[in-house]
Structures are given as C-alpha cells and as structure tokens.
Amino acid sequence: MVWESDLCRVVMVGDPDYPGFCRIILHRHMREMTDLPPKERMQFMSVLFAVESAVRTLYQPDKINLASLGNMTPHVHWHLIPRWRDDRHFPNSVWTKPQRQNSPCRPFVDGQQLGNQIIAAMRTR
C-alpha cells in the first residue's frame, strides 16, 4: 500500500511490464460508484486524479488508462495503468494478447516515492 485515507487506499500492482500500475480501492464494500454519496464520489475521484498526476510525474508515460470493471470483483476499485507506445500490449488493453515479446526497461520508483508524490498532488487539488 502506498497511500491511504479513511475512504480508500492506493496499492501498486507490481507488474514489471507496467511500473506505476495502481489500484485505487474503496475501503467499504460498494458495488458501483453511484452507490457512494456524492461527496464521497468526489473525494474518491480526487484521489484517482492525484494518483494519475503522481504517476505521470514519476514515470512519464505516453498515456494513462483508467478502468473500473468489477466484473470479477464487484467492489468499487479503479485500475490506473501507465502506458507507453512500445509496451507489450499497446495500443490494445493490457488484458489482451501481447503485441510484442517484451517491454523496454522503465524507471524504478518505490512505493514511498509514489506515496509522497500522491500527497503532493493531493495538496494541489
């Protein structure tokens, strides 16, 4: 876990092909975003945007993919996936068949650095 509030937490997925891949997970069980009260929806999205800002700053990806599926895990959580034009799956989803054998090496950023950058991004919101 790299960051936590009373509402949610941010965890790094640890996928070597997608450094910076995070999940933003609501603490209590809710199936859909619209099940949350409006104020909490706004707070949750503010965290999501702060994580996106932090990942963009630290990893410099070409694109950020955001996904809230919940088909296998019907609990409010978002996937935030940094993407590069030369990553294994680009331009397709990371959950599809790879387009290339390997991804180039990406910068290593530990969880503490990411957590600190999320805190900095939250201050500007």
Kinemage of the C-alpha trace (Angstrom):
@kinemage 1
@onewidth
@group {chain A} dominant
@subgroup {mainchain}
@vectorlist {calphas} color= white
{ca met a 1} P 0.000 0.000 0.000
{ca val a 2} L 1.422 3.375 -0.970
{ca trp a 3} L -1.278 5.749 0.312
{ca glu a 4} L -4.428 5.531 2.428
{ca ser a 5} L -7.273 7.713 3.679
{ca asp a 6} L -10.433 6.968 5.633
{ca leu a 7} L -12.207 6.418 2.304
{ca cys a 8} L -9.789 4.400 0.178
{ca arg a 9} L -6.284 3.087 -0.379
{ca val a 10} L -3.817 3.012 -3.253
{ca val a 11} L -1.818 -0.148 -3.924
{ca met a 12} L 0.867 -0.814 -6.503
{ca val a 13} L 0.102 -3.856 -8.638
{ca gly a 14} L 3.767 -4.782 -9.121
{ca asp a 15} L 3.551 -5.700 -12.813
{ca pro a 16} L 7.100 -5.421 -14.227
{ca asp a 17} L 5.726 -4.560 -17.683
{ca tyr a 18} L 3.655 -1.698 -16.262
{ca pro a 19} L 5.533 0.044 -13.431
{ca gly a 20} L 3.258 2.531 -11.752
{ca phe a 21} L 0.174 0.343 -12.329
{ca cys a 22} L -2.005 1.043 -9.286
{ca arg a 23} L -5.392 0.156 -7.917
{ca ile a 24} L -7.446 2.692 -6.028
{ca ile a 25} L -9.730 0.665 -3.753
{ca leu a 26} L -12.675 1.824 -1.667
{ca his a 27} L -12.383 0.513 1.920
{ca arg a 28} L -16.013 -0.392 2.494
{ca his a 29} L -17.996 -2.531 0.133
{ca met a 30} L -19.957 -0.759 -2.583
{ca arg a 31} L -20.756 -2.314 -5.957
{ca glu a 32} L -20.974 0.851 -8.065
{ca met a 33} L -19.664 4.419 -7.962
{ca thr a 34} L -23.226 5.736 -7.899
{ca asp a 35} L -23.824 3.806 -4.651
{ca leu a 36} L -21.487 6.290 -2.955
{ca pro a 37} L -22.857 9.562 -1.601
{ca pro a 38} L -21.952 12.448 -3.949
{ca lys a 39} L -19.341 13.919 -1.575
{ca glu a 40} L -17.509 10.585 -1.314
{ca arg a 41} L -17.677 10.126 -5.090
{ca met a 42} L -15.925 13.471 -5.464
{ca gln a 43} L -13.325 12.544 -2.821
{ca phe a 44} L -12.662 9.193 -4.472
{ca met a 45} L -12.238 10.766 -7.906
{ca ser a 46} L -9.949 13.398 -6.412
{ca val a 47} L -7.699 10.587 -5.171
{ca leu a 48} L -7.818 8.929 -8.597
{ca phe a 49} L -6.765 12.192 -10.266
{ca ala a 50} L -3.969 12.723 -7.714
{ca val a 51} L -2.636 9.221 -8.385
{ca glu a 52} L -2.770 9.892 -12.128
{ca ser a 53} L -0.845 13.128 -11.635
{ca ala a 54} L 1.757 11.395 -9.450
{ca val a 55} L 2.248 8.524 -11.907
{ca arg a 56} L 2.566 10.932 -14.837
{ca thr a 57} L 5.188 12.959 -12.963
{ca leu a 58} L 7.273 9.969 -11.867
{ca tyr a 59} L 7.002 7.654 -14.883
{ca gln a 60} L 6.391 9.983 -17.849
{ca pro a 61} L 4.089 7.541 -19.704
{ca asp a 62} L 2.690 8.298 -23.139
{ca lys a 63} L -0.853 7.663 -21.882
{ca ile a 64} L -2.782 6.710 -18.751
{ca asn a 65} L -5.539 4.092 -18.936
{ca leu a 66} L -8.271 4.164 -16.294
{ca ala a 67} L -10.573 1.187 -15.840
{ca ser a 68} L -13.378 0.387 -13.440
{ca leu a 69} L -14.689 -3.021 -14.405
{ca gly a 70} L -15.731 -5.006 -11.367
{ca asn a 71} L -16.994 -7.991 -13.335
{ca met a 72} L -14.846 -10.440 -11.373
{ca thr a 73} L -14.668 -8.347 -8.191
{ca pro a 74} L -17.915 -6.370 -7.791
{ca his a 75} L -16.386 -3.811 -5.421
{ca val a 76} L -15.573 -0.173 -6.228
{ca his a 77} L -11.965 -0.033 -7.372
{ca trp a 78} L -10.151 1.552 -10.303
{ca his a 79} L -7.137 0.390 -12.247
{ca leu a 80} L -4.705 3.152 -13.217
{ca ile a 81} L -2.289 1.873 -15.839
{ca pro a 82} L 0.582 3.888 -17.306
{ca arg a 83} L 1.053 3.088 -20.984
{ca trp a 84} L 3.891 3.554 -23.436
{ca arg a 85} L 3.758 3.278 -27.220
{ca asp a 86} L 6.275 0.433 -27.053
{ca asp a 87} L 4.745 -1.535 -24.153
{ca arg a 88} L 3.765 -5.182 -24.685
{ca his a 89} L 0.098 -4.532 -25.448
{ca phe a 90} L -0.038 -1.041 -26.961
{ca pro a 91} L -2.342 0.122 -28.446
{ca asn a 92} L -4.644 -2.576 -27.032
{ca ser a 93} L -5.771 -3.178 -23.459
{ca val a 94} L -3.272 -4.729 -21.051
{ca trp a 95} L -5.736 -7.609 -20.653
{ca thr a 96} L -5.487 -8.657 -24.312
{ca lys a 97} L -2.933 -10.733 -26.207
{ca pro a 98} L 0.507 -9.047 -26.204
{ca gln a 99} L 1.599 -7.319 -29.401
{ca arg a 100} L 5.324 -7.610 -28.550
{ca gln a 101} L 7.526 -10.011 -26.589
{ca asn a 102} L 8.993 -7.608 -24.042
{ca ser a 103} L 8.616 -4.094 -22.771
{ca pro a 104} L 11.681 -1.860 -22.513
{ca cys a 105} L 13.033 -1.147 -19.036
{ca arg a 106} L 11.203 1.632 -17.254
{ca pro a 107} L 12.315 3.809 -14.335
{ca phe a 108} L 12.058 2.206 -10.910
{ca val a 109} L 10.002 4.171 -8.407
{ca asp a 110} L 9.380 2.693 -4.974
{ca gly a 111} L 6.114 2.880 -3.104
{ca gln a 112} L 7.322 5.588 -0.737
{ca gln a 113} L 8.245 7.886 -3.627
{ca leu a 114} L 4.852 7.300 -5.212
{ca gly a 115} L 3.072 7.871 -1.896
{ca asn a 116} L 4.927 11.158 -1.392
{ca gln a 117} L 4.046 12.281 -4.908
{ca ile a 118} L 0.372 11.409 -4.309
{ca ile a 119} L 0.425 13.529 -1.133
{ca ala a 120} L 1.946 16.418 -3.088
{ca ala a 121} L -0.691 16.049 -5.810
{ca met a 122} L -3.496 15.959 -3.214
{ca arg a 123} L -2.304 19.317 -1.841
{ca thr a 124} L -2.866 20.971 -5.210
{ca arg a 125} L -6.474 19.744 -5.546
